[in-house]
């Protein structure tokens, strides 16, 4: 990637970063929800600090894993059907269909750790 004299990425490089952030967000949610591996998703895609947007789930990796392992045990066979992901800067957002309806969720905390592929 190339940056100008002020450290700004070129338009092509920004698009590449957005595409990678989108791919990481989708991979994180697929691993967490559809493959039922929240611990692996956290280990692969989340940086040192995880801040949860859902007030029913505590902050931190351990709280995330505990909550989603419990949800999977309570809802075996549940699958989420992803419809789209959008990104601006380093903030990707997912939209998916669950049996209860539509959800739009910010993914930045989970999916934007540098080096995640």
C-alpha positions as CSV (number, residue, x, y, z in Angstrom):
1,X,0.0,0.0,0.0
2,X,1.1,3.5,-0.7
3,X,0.6,6.6,1.4
4,X,1.0,10.3,0.4
5,X,3.3,12.7,2.3
6,X,0.6,13.1,5.0
7,X,0.2,9.4,5.6
8,X,-3.1,9.2,3.7
9,X,-3.8,6.0,1.7
10,X,-4.5,6.2,-2.0
11,X,-8.1,5.7,-3.2
12,X,-7.2,2.2,-4.4
13,X,-5.5,1.3,-1.1
14,X,-8.5,2.6,0.8
15,X,-10.8,0.3,-1.2
16,X,-8.5,-2.6,-0.5
17,X,-8.6,-1.9,3.2
18,X,-12.5,-1.6,3.1
19,X,-12.7,-4.9,1.2
20,X,-10.5,-6.7,3.7
21,X,-12.5,-5.2,6.7
22,X,-15.7,-6.4,5.1
23,X,-14.3,-9.9,4.5
24,X,-13.0,-10.1,8.1
25,X,-16.4,-9.0,9.5
26,X,-18.2,-11.7,7.5
27,X,-15.6,-14.4,8.4
28,X,-15.9,-13.4,12.1
29,X,-19.7,-13.7,12.2
30,X,-19.7,-16.9,10.1
31,X,-17.2,-18.6,12.4
32,X,-19.0,-17.3,15.5
33,X,-22.6,-18.0,14.5
34,X,-22.8,-20.6,11.7
35,X,-19.7,-22.7,12.6
36,X,-20.5,-22.3,16.3
37,X,-17.0,-21.4,17.3
38,X,-17.2,-18.1,19.2
39,X,-13.9,-18.8,21.0
40,X,-12.0,-19.4,17.8
41,X,-13.6,-16.2,16.3
42,X,-12.5,-14.1,19.2
43,X,-9.0,-15.5,19.1
44,X,-8.6,-15.0,15.4
45,X,-10.3,-11.7,14.8
46,X,-10.4,-9.6,18.0
47,X,-7.7,-7.5,19.4
48,X,-6.7,-7.2,23.0
49,X,-9.8,-5.3,24.1
50,X,-13.3,-6.2,23.2
51,X,-16.2,-3.8,23.9
52,X,-19.6,-5.3,23.4
53,X,-22.5,-3.2,22.0
54,X,-25.2,-5.5,23.4
55,X,-26.2,-4.6,27.0
56,X,-27.1,-8.3,27.6
57,X,-23.4,-9.3,27.0
58,X,-20.5,-8.1,29.1
59,X,-17.4,-6.5,27.8
60,X,-14.3,-8.6,27.3
61,X,-13.5,-11.7,25.4
62,X,-14.5,-14.2,28.2
63,X,-18.0,-12.6,28.5
64,X,-18.5,-12.8,24.8
65,X,-17.5,-16.4,24.6
66,X,-19.6,-17.4,27.6
67,X,-22.7,-15.6,26.2
68,X,-22.5,-17.1,22.7
69,X,-21.6,-20.6,23.8
70,X,-24.8,-20.4,26.0
71,X,-26.8,-19.1,23.1
72,X,-25.7,-21.9,20.9
73,X,-26.5,-24.5,23.5
74,X,-30.0,-22.9,23.8
75,X,-30.5,-22.7,20.0
76,X,-28.9,-25.7,18.4
77,X,-28.8,-25.7,14.7
78,X,-29.4,-21.9,14.4
79,X,-27.9,-20.3,11.3
80,X,-27.6,-16.7,10.4
81,X,-28.0,-15.7,6.7
82,X,-25.9,-12.8,5.8
83,X,-27.3,-10.3,3.4
84,X,-24.7,-7.5,3.1
85,X,-21.8,-5.8,4.8
86,X,-20.8,-2.2,4.4
87,X,-17.8,-0.4,5.6
88,X,-16.6,3.2,6.1
89,X,-13.1,3.8,7.3
90,X,-12.4,1.0,9.8
91,X,-16.0,0.3,10.7
92,X,-17.7,-2.6,8.9
93,X,-21.4,-3.3,9.5
94,X,-23.2,-6.6,8.9
95,X,-26.9,-7.2,8.1
96,X,-28.2,-10.7,8.4
97,X,-31.4,-12.7,8.7
98,X,-32.1,-14.7,11.8
99,X,-35.3,-16.6,12.6
100,X,-36.5,-13.7,14.7
101,X,-35.9,-11.0,12.0
102,X,-33.3,-8.6,10.7
103,X,-30.3,-7.4,12.6
104,X,-27.8,-4.7,11.8
105,X,-24.7,-4.9,13.9
106,X,-21.5,-2.8,14.1
107,X,-18.5,-5.1,13.7
108,X,-15.6,-2.9,14.1
109,X,-14.5,-4.2,17.5
110,X,-14.5,-7.7,16.3
111,X,-13.3,-7.7,12.8
112,X,-10.7,-5.0,12.3
113,X,-7.7,-6.3,14.1
114,X,-4.7,-5.7,11.9
115,X,-3.3,-8.9,10.5
116,X,-6.5,-10.8,10.6
117,X,-7.2,-12.5,7.3
